[in-house]
Amino acid sequence: MNPLEFQDTDSTVGEKLLRKKDVARLLACSVRMVERLVAAGTLTAVKIRGAVRFRSSDIEQIMMKGTT
């Protein structure tokens, strides 16, 4: 297998990742509230070399069902 090739076993490969401030804007809340959602386990963060990002599908789920 070529080192640049990988198997697409995860359906989220290529999914758009959002920054905290983008998530806050979409959810109409503060960046601190986004951090609280992560701390509560409601929202999962993806860390890439220290940068925190969020999957767009996770944000859509929160928007559809709420946080309760």
N, C-alpha and C positions, 0 to 999 in steps of 0.2 A: 504494500500500500504506500502510495506517495505521501510524504509527510504533510503536504498541503491539502490532502483529501481527508474528509471525515464522513462518517455515516450520519445521516440525518435521522436519528432515533427519537429526537424530541421535536414535537410539533411546534414548539415556540422558537426554534432556530430561525433567525432573521426577523423576529418580532421587534417592533420599535420599543426602545427603552427611553424612559423619561426621567428628567431631573426633578429634584424635590420641588423647585419653584414651579415647574410645569404641572406637576401633580396638584400642588396647592391651587393653582389657577383653575384647573379642571374641576376640582372639588369645591371651589369657592371657599377655601379656608386658608389658614396661615401655614407657613412652613413648619412651625412648631407643632401644629395639629397633625401634619403628616408624620413628624417624628413620634408623636404620641400613638398614632395608629400602628407604626412599626413596633414600638415598645409593647403595645397591647397584643401584638400578634395578628392584628386584623389585616395588615399589609406587609407583604414580604419584600425586602430589599435585596437587590443584586449588587454585590460589590465587585468592582473591576479595578484592580490596582489602587484601592483606596477611594475610588469614585463610587458614590451610591446612586443607583439607578433603579427604576421601577418598571415592571412589564406593563404595557398598555392594556393587556387583557385583564390583569388584576385590577386596574383602575376602573375598567368598564364594569367588572363584576360588582365593585363597591358602589358604583353609580346606579346599577340596576337594582341591587337588593338593599343598599344602605349598610350601615355598620352595626346594626343591632343583631 
